[in-house]
Amino acid sequence: MRAIEVSHLRKSYGALEAVAGVDLSIEAGEVFCFLGPNGAGKTTTVEILEGYRKRTAGYVSVLGFDPEHGGRGFRDRIGIMLQESGLQPELSVIEALSVYRMYYSRPKPARELLELVELEGASTQKVESLSGGQRRRLDLALALIGDPDLVFLDEPTTGFDPAARRGAWRTIENLCHMGKTIFLTTHYMEEAQALADRVAVIAKGRIVAEGSPDRIGGRDTTMSEVRFLLPGGVAASDLPRMHRVIVRGERPAPDDGSRGGAGGRLDASVEVAGESVVVKTERPDLAVYVLVRWALRRDIALDGLTVSRPSLEEVYLALTGGAESPAGAPGDRPAL
């Protein structure tokens, strides 16, 4: 059974259609990341999946339940980490866990959760005395206290420093090893890149792209850049021609070394600005091959050689287009 199955999901508020026909399919054990700008329909969609908002139309199945009518059986199998929680400030960490354990039929031991979220040393601290990062770790512990099969994580590392964020990533990865399904929303693109099996981008109430972080939006086939420093004593005109056809097995041409040993066609542009050389191409592997052969034949170094492609953030911005999004739906939590 898929963890989440959604088809033709719609949600309207009068004339405003916040969600305009969303289709999603999420496998059990998958880490799925949902991205979208403010007002795109992301938070509305998530709240429908969590059972906190009614849909206007469409089919929704979460762990085999219709979340709108899931009841206790449904609640017992999901965990939710909100952007902000309303914990009683006078409770200690261990007291908060003890209270919330009573809501579930199969709660995890509080001490086990403290170890999982790295709060063992803060068990007796009052909630009001915790740092922002500690509060978020406690929120995660509370989301996991019922030993859920599906965990919704809404901006789970907000307020974390880089070290704490990576610690939280390790915790989330441990959940994956335990077979949990993770539905993640985040505004940290490196977080989506590090954790997600698949990413979906929503804009103006519709899914505009879906796929792995490395391939979404054609990221794996878009123009890449190969950069290096122009070697001393080498003029721009001495650089190898980057428009030649590479023929498998052909011996290197004596003029520029742009032939031999690889297969495919290389089309690239070369830009030289001072000491910097930028090669733009859809085949960075062939471009590097040509450049390295050329450099080895001349016994010169390609200092600062790097290969880059559009980042997930750049692809996300291109997909959402920077266009003005419709106003957020009533009661929406803050969203990316």
C-alpha positions as CSV (number, residue, x, y, z in Angstrom):
1,M,0.0,0.0,0.0
2,R,1.2,3.5,-0.8
3,A,1.6,5.8,2.2
4,I,-0.2,8.6,0.4
5,E,-2.4,8.7,-2.7
6,V,-3.9,11.9,-3.9
7,S,-5.8,12.6,-7.2
8,H,-7.6,15.7,-8.5
9,L,-7.4,17.4,-5.1
10,R,-9.1,20.8,-5.0
11,K,-9.7,23.3,-2.3
12,S,-11.6,26.5,-2.9
13,Y,-12.3,29.5,-0.7
14,G,-15.1,31.3,-2.5
15,A,-13.6,32.5,-5.8
16,L,-10.0,31.6,-4.8
17,E,-8.9,28.1,-5.8
18,A,-6.0,27.5,-3.4
19,V,-5.4,23.9,-4.6
20,A,-6.3,23.4,-8.3
21,G,-6.0,19.6,-9.1
22,V,-3.1,18.1,-7.2
23,D,-2.0,14.5,-7.9
24,L,0.5,12.9,-5.5
25,S,1.7,9.3,-4.9
26,I,4.2,8.6,-2.1
27,E,5.5,5.2,-1.3
28,A,5.9,3.7,2.2
29,G,9.4,4.4,3.5
30,E,10.0,7.3,1.2
31,V,11.3,10.8,2.1
32,F,9.1,13.2,0.1
33,C,9.8,16.9,0.1
34,F,7.1,19.5,-0.8
35,L,8.3,22.9,-1.9
36,G,6.3,26.0,-2.8
37,P,6.2,29.8,-2.4
38,N,3.8,31.5,0.0
39,G,0.2,31.2,-1.2
40,A,1.0,28.3,-3.6
41,G,-1.3,25.9,-1.9
42,K,1.4,23.9,-0.1
43,T,0.2,24.3,3.4
44,T,-3.4,23.8,2.4
45,T,-2.5,20.5,0.8
46,V,-0.5,19.3,3.8
47,E,-3.3,20.2,6.2
48,I,-5.8,18.2,4.1
49,L,-3.4,15.2,4.3
50,E,-3.1,15.7,8.0
51,G,-6.9,15.8,8.4
52,Y,-7.0,19.4,9.7
53,R,-8.7,20.9,6.6
54,K,-11.6,19.6,4.5
55,R,-11.1,19.4,0.7
56,T,-13.5,20.7,-1.9
57,A,-13.0,17.8,-4.3
58,G,-10.7,14.9,-5.1
59,Y,-9.5,11.6,-3.7
60,V,-7.2,11.4,-0.7
61,S,-5.8,8.3,1.0
62,V,-3.3,8.5,3.8
63,L,-2.2,5.1,5.2
64,G,-5.4,3.7,3.8
65,F,-7.6,6.3,5.6
66,D,-9.5,9.2,4.3
67,P,-7.9,11.8,6.7
68,E,-11.1,13.8,6.8
69,H,-12.8,10.9,8.6
70,G,-9.8,9.0,9.9
71,G,-10.5,9.2,13.6
72,R,-8.4,7.7,16.4
73,G,-7.0,4.9,14.2
74,F,-5.6,7.4,11.7
75,R,-4.3,9.8,14.4
76,D,-2.5,6.9,16.1
77,R,-0.4,6.2,13.0
78,I,0.8,9.7,12.1
79,G,3.1,12.2,13.8
80,I,3.1,15.9,13.1
81,M,5.8,18.4,13.8
82,L,4.4,21.9,13.3
83,Q,6.5,25.1,12.7
84,E,5.4,26.3,16.1
85,S,4.0,24.3,19.0
86,G,2.0,25.4,22.0
87,L,3.7,23.4,24.8
88,Q,3.0,24.4,28.4
89,P,6.1,26.4,29.3
90,E,6.1,25.3,32.9
91,L,6.5,21.6,32.0
92,S,9.8,19.9,32.0
93,V,10.9,18.0,28.9
94,I,10.3,14.6,30.5
95,E,6.9,15.8,31.8
96,A,5.9,17.0,28.4
97,L,6.8,13.6,26.9
98,S,4.9,11.8,29.7
99,V,1.8,13.8,29.1
100,Y,1.8,13.3,25.3
101,R,2.5,9.6,25.6
102,M,-1.0,9.1,27.1
103,Y,-2.6,10.1,23.8
104,Y,-1.3,7.0,21.9
105,S,-1.9,3.3,22.1
106,R,1.7,2.3,21.4
107,P,3.9,5.1,22.7
108,K,7.7,4.9,22.5
109,P,9.6,5.1,25.8
110,A,10.4,8.7,26.7
111,R,14.1,8.0,27.4
112,E,14.5,6.4,24.0
113,L,13.0,9.5,22.3
114,L,15.4,11.8,24.3
115,E,18.3,9.8,23.0
116,L,17.0,9.8,19.5
117,V,16.7,13.6,19.4
118,E,19.8,14.2,21.5
119,L,18.0,15.8,24.5
120,E,19.2,13.4,27.2
121,G,20.9,16.2,29.1
122,A,17.9,18.5,29.1
123,S,15.2,16.1,30.4
124,T,14.6,18.1,33.6
125,Q,14.7,21.5,32.0
126,K,11.5,23.5,31.7
127,V,10.2,24.1,28.2
128,E,10.4,27.8,28.7
129,S,14.2,27.6,29.4
130,L,15.0,25.6,26.2
131,S,16.9,27.2,23.3
132,G,15.2,27.4,19.9
133,G,17.1,24.4,18.7
134,Q,16.2,22.4,21.8
135,R,12.5,23.3,21.4
136,R,12.6,22.0,17.8
137,R,14.2,18.8,18.9
138,L,11.5,18.4,21.6
139,D,8.8,19.1,18.9
140,L,10.3,16.3,16.9
141,A,10.3,13.9,19.9
142,L,6.6,14.7,20.4
143,A,5.9,14.0,16.7
144,L,7.5,10.6,17.2
145,I,6.1,9.7,20.5
146,G,3.3,7.5,19.1
147,D,5.7,5.5,17.0
148,P,4.0,6.7,13.8
149,D,4.2,5.1,10.4
150,L,4.1,8.5,8.7
151,V,5.7,11.7,10.0
152,F,4.9,15.2,8.7
153,L,7.8,17.5,9.3
154,D,7.1,21.2,8.8
155,E,10.3,23.2,8.6
156,P,11.9,20.9,11.1
157,T,15.3,22.7,11.4
158,T,14.2,26.3,11.6
159,G,16.4,28.1,14.1
160,F,19.2,25.5,14.0
161,D,22.8,26.4,13.5
162,P,24.6,24.4,10.7
163,A,25.9,21.7,13.1
164,A,22.5,21.2,14.8
165,R,20.8,21.1,11.4
166,R,23.1,18.2,10.3
167,G,22.4,16.5,13.5
168,A,18.7,16.7,12.8
169,W,19.3,15.3,9.4
170,R,21.0,12.3,11.0
171,T,17.9,11.8,13.1
172,I,15.6,11.9,10.1
173,E,17.9,9.5,8.3
174,N,17.6,7.2,11.3
175,L,13.8,7.3,11.0
176,C,14.1,6.2,7.4
177,H,16.2,3.2,8.5
178,M,13.3,2.4,10.9
179,G,10.9,2.3,7.9
180,K,9.1,5.5,8.6
181,T,7.6,7.6,5.7
182,I,8.6,11.2,5.9
183,F,6.6,14.1,4.4
184,L,8.9,17.1,4.6
185,T,8.4,20.8,4.0
186,T,11.4,23.1,4.2
187,H,12.8,26.3,2.8
188,Y,16.4,25.0,3.1
189,M,17.2,23.7,-0.4
190,E,20.3,21.9,0.9
191,E,18.0,20.1,3.3
192,A,15.8,18.8,0.5
193,Q,18.9,17.9,-1.5
194,A,20.3,15.9,1.4
195,L,17.2,14.1,2.6
196,A,14.6,13.7,-0.1
197,D,14.1,10.7,-2.3
198,R,11.7,12.8,-4.3
199,V,10.7,16.5,-4.5
200,A,7.5,18.1,-5.7
201,V,7.1,21.9,-6.4
202,I,3.7,23.5,-6.2
203,A,2.9,26.9,-7.6
204,K,-0.5,28.6,-7.9
205,G,-2.2,25.5,-6.7
206,R,-0.7,23.0,-9.1
207,I,2.3,20.6,-9.1
208,V,4.7,22.1,-11.7
209,A,7.5,19.6,-11.3
210,E,8.2,16.3,-9.5
211,G,11.2,14.1,-9.4
212,S,14.5,13.3,-7.5
213,P,16.4,16.3,-6.3
214,D,19.1,15.6,-8.9
215,R,16.7,15.4,-11.9
216,I,13.7,17.6,-11.1
217,G,12.9,20.2,-13.7
218,G,15.5,18.6,-16.1
219,R,18.3,19.6,-13.7
220,D,20.4,16.7,-14.8
221,T,20.3,17.8,-18.5
222,T,20.4,21.6,-18.2
223,M,23.5,23.6,-19.1
224,S,26.5,23.0,-16.8
225,E,29.6,25.2,-16.3
226,V,33.2,24.0,-16.3
227,R,35.5,26.6,-14.8
228,F,39.2,26.9,-14.5
229,L,42.0,29.5,-14.4
230,L,43.7,30.3,-17.7
231,P,47.2,28.7,-17.4
232,G,50.1,31.1,-17.5
233,G,51.6,31.8,-20.9
234,V,48.4,30.5,-22.6
235,A,46.2,32.8,-24.7
236,A,42.5,32.4,-25.1
237,S,43.1,31.5,-28.7
238,D,45.2,28.5,-27.6
239,L,42.3,26.8,-25.8
240,P,40.9,23.7,-27.5
241,R,37.9,24.1,-29.8
242,M,34.8,22.9,-28.0
243,H,32.5,22.3,-30.9
244,R,34.0,19.2,-32.4
245,V,32.4,15.8,-32.6
246,I,34.0,13.3,-30.3
247,V,34.4,10.0,-32.1
248,R,34.9,6.9,-30.0
249,G,38.3,5.4,-30.4
250,E,39.7,8.1,-32.7
251,R,43.2,9.2,-32.0
252,P,43.8,12.7,-30.7
253,A,44.0,15.4,-33.3
254,P,47.5,17.0,-33.2
255,D,46.1,20.6,-33.3
256,D,43.9,20.8,-30.2
257,G,43.5,17.3,-28.7
258,S,39.7,17.7,-29.0
259,R,39.2,14.2,-30.4
260,G,39.5,10.7,-28.9
261,G,38.4,8.1,-26.5
262,A,34.9,9.2,-25.7
263,G,31.5,9.1,-27.4
264,G,29.0,11.8,-28.2
265,R,28.8,15.3,-29.6
266,L,30.1,18.3,-27.7
267,D,28.5,21.7,-28.2
268,A,29.9,24.3,-25.8
269,S,30.6,28.0,-25.5
270,V,33.8,29.3,-24.0
271,E,34.0,32.6,-22.2
272,V,37.3,34.1,-21.0
273,A,37.3,37.0,-18.6
274,G,40.8,37.9,-17.4
275,E,42.2,34.7,-15.8
276,S,38.9,32.9,-15.6
277,V,37.6,30.5,-18.2
278,V,34.0,29.3,-18.3
279,V,32.8,26.6,-20.6
280,K,29.0,26.2,-20.8
281,T,27.7,22.9,-22.1
282,E,25.1,20.2,-21.7
283,R,27.9,17.6,-21.7
284,P,30.3,18.6,-18.9
285,D,31.9,15.1,-19.0
286,L,33.0,15.5,-22.6
287,A,34.1,19.1,-22.0
288,V,36.4,18.0,-19.1
289,Y,37.7,15.1,-21.2
290,V,38.7,17.5,-24.0
291,L,40.2,20.0,-21.6
292,V,42.2,17.4,-19.6
293,R,43.6,15.8,-22.8
294,W,44.6,19.2,-24.1
295,A,46.3,20.1,-20.8
296,L,48.1,16.8,-20.5
297,R,49.5,17.1,-24.0
298,R,51.0,20.4,-23.1
299,D,52.0,19.5,-19.5
300,I,50.1,22.3,-18.0
301,A,47.7,22.4,-15.0
302,L,44.1,23.4,-15.0
303,D,44.0,25.2,-11.6
304,G,40.7,25.8,-10.0
305,L,38.9,23.2,-12.3
306,T,35.3,22.8,-11.1
307,V,32.1,21.5,-12.7
308,S,28.8,22.9,-11.6
309,R,25.2,22.7,-12.7
310,P,22.1,24.6,-11.7
311,S,21.5,24.2,-8.0
312,L,18.2,22.9,-6.6
313,E,17.4,26.4,-5.5
314,E,18.0,27.8,-9.0
315,V,15.7,25.2,-10.5
316,Y,13.1,25.9,-7.9
317,L,13.2,29.6,-8.6
318,A,12.9,28.9,-12.4
319,L,10.0,26.6,-11.8
320,T,8.1,29.0,-9.6
321,G,9.0,31.9,-12.0
322,G,9.0,34.6,-9.4
323,A,5.4,35.2,-10.4
324,E,3.0,36.7,-7.9
325,S,1.2,33.9,-6.1
326,P,-2.5,34.2,-5.0
327,A,-3.2,35.2,-1.5
328,G,-2.7,32.6,1.2
329,A,-5.7,30.5,2.2
330,P,-7.5,31.5,5.4
331,G,-5.7,30.0,8.4
332,D,-2.6,28.9,6.5
333,R,0.5,28.4,8.6
334,P,3.6,30.3,7.4
335,A,5.0,28.5,4.4
336,L,8.0,28.7,2.1
